[in-house]
């Protein structure tokens, strides 16, 4: 899931909500999905899958770690990794609230919390960000299938044993009436301003960028066309506006005192047909503590937003990215059968499939990587499973390859935050 000013937003995991709900209906009615491989005695159906990675997460018992859980969560959506986050009013150590089921999203940048999960005392104490005219600033974070709309406010953020040095900007999702959504520059797809529609209580965007837009939204020239941010005089009539980088929704990790240069997402290996739930570990910092040394086989320099724009799949140059916020692999492949209407958007091959692609970053490093894919019908046939490592879906066009959460199982995936825009020397990277 990514939230930038560009028109390409990828957050396809919401497709799975309908699929999971339908699994329960099918189980109760004895139904099936036409054209599926439901008659197969084996999920592989005579084929094989590439070897799965086998790394285990470290224990989440150090100050720079927090436990990740994949399970039913707040809305019974599959492959949603979540953590607990504590939000405090600026300058307060008592007006705080711990919120569970916050999605870990390496494809976006900044904390976003659904307003309905915050208590009135805390919400009222989070200062609104205002523009030069004193009008409140709101943000429209747009994705492929929808958008979040709400004010930008300030709060101190804690997760695990880490706390931001100062209050930072975050988005409060859904605290503005739907009538205030701008008719221009927002509103593509469905609103995702509730826990049910979002699939989680919020989003913790911890990818490679320190803010969710950067110079594009800070420069009035480009902000007039591309900004995520809107100024709302008297709370209404919202129009695009430029916002200084210091006031943009910020990646909380970049604001930690020490472990602020990146993260490691560590998920355990799982079986081919999934698991009911799994526990992983989110580690803060790279090379800052004894438990977060940079230990990778492959490392790629990316653009600011974590993209590897010179990657190749099926002979086409694609923009590839490692995105824990997507619940499957998403890419275009006309040779692979799509599911019937019950699982629209997912692939349902009649036998196990392997797809190989080449990752290539800004640097010259290249690596061929293979992934395994099973029919979504087969995987969803057990309505008790919420974690899957070989689920894939269709992505329109051939310009992107989204390596979603299935890629993370059995791996330690590293993200180095771009520090060049904030006076540092580290360029953004991903590795595993």
C-alpha positions in Angstrom: 0.0 0.0 0.0 1.6 3.3 -1.0 0.6 6.8 -0.4 2.3 9.4 -2.5 1.3 12.1 -4.9 1.4 9.8 -7.9 -1.7 8.4 -9.5 -0.4 4.8 -9.1 -1.6 3.7 -5.7 -1.5 0.0 -4.8 -3.5 -1.3 -1.9 -5.2 -4.4 -3.1 -5.6 -6.3 0.1 -9.2 -5.0 0.6 -10.2 -7.4 -2.2 -9.7 -10.2 0.3 -12.3 -9.0 2.7 -15.1 -10.1 0.4 -13.3 -13.4 -0.3 -13.0 -14.2 3.4 -16.6 -13.4 4.0 -17.7 -15.6 1.0 -15.7 -18.5 2.4 -18.0 -18.6 5.4 -21.0 -18.5 3.1 -19.7 -21.3 0.9 -18.9 -23.5 3.8 -22.3 -23.1 5.2 -24.1 -23.7 1.9 -21.8 -26.3 0.4 -21.2 -24.1 -2.6 -18.2 -23.9 -4.9 -16.5 -21.6 -7.4 -17.0 -22.6 -11.0 -13.7 -23.3 -12.8 -11.8 -23.9 -9.6 -9.5 -26.8 -8.9 -11.7 -27.9 -6.0 -11.5 -31.5 -7.2 -7.8 -31.8 -6.7 -6.6 -34.1 -4.0 -3.5 -32.0 -3.5 -3.1 -28.2 -3.5 -0.1 -28.6 -5.8 -2.0 -30.7 -8.3 1.1 -32.5 -9.6 3.3 -29.4 -9.8 5.8 -28.0 -7.3 6.6 -24.7 -5.6 10.0 -23.1 -5.2 11.7 -23.7 -1.9 10.3 -21.3 0.8 12.6 -19.2 2.9 13.1 -20.4 6.4 14.3 -17.5 8.6 12.7 -17.1 12.0 12.0 -13.8 13.7 13.9 -12.9 16.8 11.9 -12.5 20.0 10.2 -9.2 20.4 11.6 -8.5 23.9 14.1 -5.7 23.2 13.3 -2.0 23.5 13.7 -1.6 19.7 11.2 -4.3 18.8 7.5 -4.8 18.8 5.4 -8.0 18.1 3.7 -8.3 14.7 0.5 -10.4 14.5 -1.3 -11.7 11.5 -4.7 -13.1 12.3 -8.4 -12.2 12.2 -7.6 -8.7 13.5 -10.3 -6.1 13.7 -12.1 -6.9 10.5 -11.2 -10.5 9.5 -9.1 -9.5 6.5 -6.4 -11.9 5.5 -2.6 -11.2 5.5 -2.8 -8.0 7.5 0.3 -7.6 9.8 -0.6 -5.5 12.8 1.2 -4.0 15.8 0.1 -1.9 18.8 0.8 1.8 18.8 0.4 4.3 21.7 -0.5 7.9 20.9 -0.1 10.7 23.4 -1.2 14.3 23.3 1.9 16.6 22.7 3.7 17.2 26.0 1.6 14.7 28.0 2.5 11.4 29.5 -1.0 10.7 30.8 -3.3 11.6 28.0 -2.4 8.6 26.0 -4.1 5.6 24.3 -2.8 2.3 23.1 -4.4 1.2 19.9 -4.1 -2.4 18.7 -4.5 -3.7 15.2 -2.5 -1.0 13.4 -1.4 -2.3 10.0 2.3 -2.5 9.4 2.8 -1.0 5.9 6.2 -0.7 4.3 4.6 0.7 1.2 3.4 3.9 2.8 4.9 6.6 5.1 3.4 8.0 8.2 0.8 7.0 10.9 -2.9 7.1 10.1 -5.5 6.3 12.7 -9.3 5.9 12.3 -10.9 8.6 14.4 -13.6 6.2 15.9 -11.0 4.2 17.8 -9.6 7.3 19.7 -11.2 8.4 22.9 -12.7 11.9 23.0 -10.2 13.2 25.5 -7.2 12.3 23.4 -8.7 13.3 20.1 -9.6 16.7 21.4 -6.1 17.2 22.7 -4.4 16.5 19.3 -3.7 19.9 17.8 -4.9 20.5 14.2 -2.3 21.5 11.7 -3.1 24.8 10.1 -1.9 26.6 7.0 -0.6 30.1 6.6 -4.1 31.5 6.7 -5.0 29.6 9.8 -7.2 27.2 8.0 -7.1 23.5 9.0 -5.1 21.2 6.8 -6.6 17.9 5.8 -5.2 15.1 3.7 -6.5 12.7 1.0 -4.3 9.6 0.9 -5.4 7.9 -2.3 -4.9 4.3 -3.3 -5.8 2.0 -6.2 -9.1 1.0 -4.7 -10.0 4.0 -2.5 -8.8 6.8 -0.2 -8.6 8.0 3.4 -9.8 11.5 4.2 -9.1 13.4 7.5 -7.3 16.1 9.3 -3.6 16.3 9.9 -2.8 16.6 13.7 0.2 16.3 16.0 0.9 13.6 18.6 3.8 11.8 20.3 4.0 8.2 19.0 5.2 5.1 20.9 5.6 1.5 19.7 7.5 -1.2 21.4 10.1 0.6 23.6 10.6 3.5 21.0 9.1 7.0 21.4 9.3 9.8 18.9 11.6 12.7 20.1 8.8 15.2 19.7 5.2 15.3 18.5 4.9 14.6 14.8 2.1 15.1 12.1 -0.3 12.1 11.6 -3.6 11.7 9.8 -6.8 11.2 11.7 -8.9 9.2 9.3 -12.6 10.0 9.0 -12.8 12.9 11.4 -14.2 15.1 8.7 -17.6 14.7 7.2 -17.8 13.0 3.8 -19.4 16.1 2.4 -16.0 17.9 2.7 -14.2 15.5 0.5 -12.8 17.6 -2.4 -14.5 16.8 -5.8 -11.1 17.4 -7.5 -8.0 15.6 -6.5 -9.6 13.1 -4.1 -12.4 10.6 -3.9 -11.1 8.0 -6.5 -12.5 4.6 -5.6 -14.3 3.9 -2.3 -13.8 5.8 1.0 -11.8 3.8 3.5 -12.6 6.0 6.5 -13.9 3.3 8.9 -12.3 0.3 10.6 -14.5 -2.0 8.5 -13.6 -0.4 5.2 -9.9 0.0 6.0 -9.5 -3.5 7.5 -7.6 -2.2 10.5 -7.7 0.5 13.1 -5.0 2.4 11.3 -1.9 2.2 9.2 1.7 2.5 10.4 3.7 3.6 7.3 7.3 2.7 7.9 8.8 2.5 4.4 11.9 4.2 3.0 10.6 7.8 2.9 10.7 10.1 6.0 7.5 11.8 4.9 4.5 10.9 2.8 5.1 13.4 0.0 8.2 15.5 0.4 9.3 18.3 -2.0 6.4 17.8 -4.4 3.9 18.8 -1.7 6.1 21.5 -0.3 6.6 23.3 -3.6 3.5 25.4 -4.5 4.2 24.9 -8.2 3.8 21.1 -8.1 1.5 21.0 -5.0 -1.2 22.8 -7.0 -1.6 19.7 -9.1 -0.2 16.8 -7.1 -0.5 17.6 -3.4 -2.1 15.2 -1.0 -2.9 18.1 1.3 -5.9 20.5 1.3 -6.6 23.7 3.1 -10.2 23.9 4.5 -11.3 27.4 5.5 -13.9 27.0 8.3 -13.4 23.2 7.9 -15.1 23.1 4.4 -14.4 24.1 0.8 -11.1 22.2 0.8 -8.6 23.0 -1.9 -5.2 21.6 -2.7 -2.3 23.4 -0.9 1.4 23.2 -0.4 2.6 22.1 3.0 6.2 22.4 4.4 8.0 19.1 4.8 8.0 19.6 8.6 4.2 19.7 8.6 3.7 16.6 6.4 2.6 13.3 7.8 5.9 11.7 9.0 7.3 8.2 9.2 7.5 7.8 13.0 10.7 5.7 12.8 12.5 8.7 11.3 11.7 10.7 14.5 13.0 8.1 17.0 16.1 9.4 19.0 18.4 6.5 18.0 16.9 3.6 16.0 15.7 6.0 13.3 17.5 4.9 10.1 15.3 2.0 9.1 13.4 -1.1 10.1 13.5 -4.9 9.7 10.2 -6.8 9.2 10.7 -10.4 10.3 8.0 -13.0 9.7 8.2 -16.8 10.3 7.9 -19.4 7.5 4.4 -21.0 7.0 3.1 -24.0 5.1 1.9 -23.9 1.5 -1.8 -23.8 2.4 -1.4 -21.1 5.1 -1.9 -20.7 8.8 -4.6 -19.5 11.2 -2.3 -16.9 12.6 1.4 -16.1 12.9 3.6 -13.9 15.0 6.6 -11.9 13.7 8.8 -9.1 14.9 9.3 -5.5 13.8 12.8 -4.3 14.6 13.6 -0.6 14.6 17.0 0.6 13.4 19.6 -1.0 11.1 23.1 -1.4 12.5 22.2 0.6 15.6 21.9 -2.3 18.1 23.3 -5.8 18.6 20.0 -7.2 17.3 19.7 -5.3 14.0 22.9 -5.7 12.1 22.6 -5.5 8.4 22.7 -9.1 7.3 21.4 -9.6 3.8 22.0 -11.6 0.7 20.5 -9.0 -1.6 20.5 -5.3 -1.2 19.0 -2.7 -3.6 19.2 1.0 -3.6 15.7 2.4 -4.4 14.1 5.7 -5.1 12.9 7.7 -2.1 9.6 5.7 -2.0 11.2 2.2 -2.0 10.7 1.4 -5.7 13.0 -0.6 -7.9 12.2 0.9 -11.2 14.5 -1.1 -13.4 13.1 -4.6 -12.5 12.0 -7.0 -15.2 9.1 -9.5 -15.4 8.0 -11.4 -18.6 10.4 -9.2 -20.6 8.9 -6.0 -19.4 10.5 -3.3 -17.3 8.4 -3.0 -14.1 8.4 -0.9 -11.0 8.8 -3.6 -8.2 8.5 -3.0 -4.5 8.3 -4.9 -1.3 5.1 -4.0 0.4 3.8 -5.5 3.6 0.6 -3.5 3.2 -0.6 -5.7 0.2 -2.1 -9.0 1.1 -0.8 -10.8 -1.9 1.5 -10.7 -4.9 0.0 -8.4 -7.5 1.1 -8.4 -11.1 -0.2 -8.8 -14.6 0.1 -12.3 -16.1 -2.4 -13.2 -18.9 -1.1 -16.9 -18.9 -2.5 -17.5 -15.4 -6.2 -18.3 -14.9 -8.2 -15.8 -12.8 -10.7 -17.0 -10.2 -14.4 -16.9 -10.8 -16.6 -14.1 -9.5 -16.4 -15.4 -5.9 -12.7 -14.5 -5.8 -12.6 -11.8 -8.4 -9.1 -10.3 -8.9 -7.2 -13.3 -7.6 -5.4 -16.0 -9.6 -6.8 -19.5 -9.5 -4.4 -21.7 -11.5 -5.3 -25.4 -11.7 -1.8 -26.4 -10.4 1.0 -24.8 -8.4 2.8 -22.1 -10.3 6.3 -20.5 -10.2 7.1 -17.1 -11.5 10.6 -15.6 -11.7 11.5 -11.9 -12.1 14.6 -9.8 -11.8 14.9 -7.1 -9.2 17.0 -4.2 -10.1 17.5 -1.0 -8.0 18.9 2.4 -8.7 22.4 0.8 -8.4 23.6 -2.0 -10.6 22.7 -4.8 -8.3 20.3 -7.4 -9.9 18.9 -10.6 -8.6 16.5 -13.2 -10.0 13.8 -14.2 -7.5 11.2 -16.9 -7.8 7.8 -17.0 -6.0 5.2 -19.7 -5.7 1.5 -19.3 -6.4 -1.5 -21.5 -5.5 -5.2 -21.1 -6.4 -6.9 -18.6 -4.2 -9.9 -21.0 -4.1 -7.7 -23.6 -2.6 -6.2 -21.3 0.0 -9.6 -19.7 1.0 -11.3 -23.1 1.3 -10.2 -23.1 5.0 -12.0 -20.1 6.4 -9.9 -20.3 9.6 -6.6 -19.3 7.9 -5.6 -15.7 7.7 -1.9 -16.0 6.7 -0.8 -17.1 3.2 2.6 -17.1 1.5 1.5 -18.0 -2.0 -1.5 -15.9 -2.7 -1.5 -13.7 -5.9 -3.8 -11.4 -7.7 -4.1 -9.5 -10.9 -2.8 -6.0 -11.4 -3.9 -4.0 -14.4 -1.2 -3.2 -16.9 2.3 -4.5 -16.9 4.3 -1.7 -15.3 4.3 -2.8 -11.7 5.1 -5.9 -9.6 3.8 -5.7 -6.0 5.6 -8.1 -3.7 3.1 -8.1 -0.9 3.1 -9.9 2.5 3.5 -13.4 1.0 7.1 -12.5 0.1 7.9 -11.7 3.8 7.1 -15.1 5.3 10.4 -16.8 6.3 12.4 -13.6 5.6 14.0 -10.7 7.3 13.2 -7.7 5.0 15.2 -4.6 5.6 14.3 -1.0 4.8 16.8 1.9 5.0 15.1 5.3 5.3 16.2 8.1 2.9 18.0 10.5 5.1 19.4 12.7 2.3 16.5 15.1 2.5 16.9 15.7 6.3 20.7 16.3 6.3 21.9 12.7 6.4 23.9 10.6 4.0 22.0 7.4 3.9 20.2 6.7 0.6 17.1 4.6 0.6 17.4 0.8 0.2 15.7 -2.5 0.7 17.3 -5.9 1.3 16.6 -9.4 2.3 
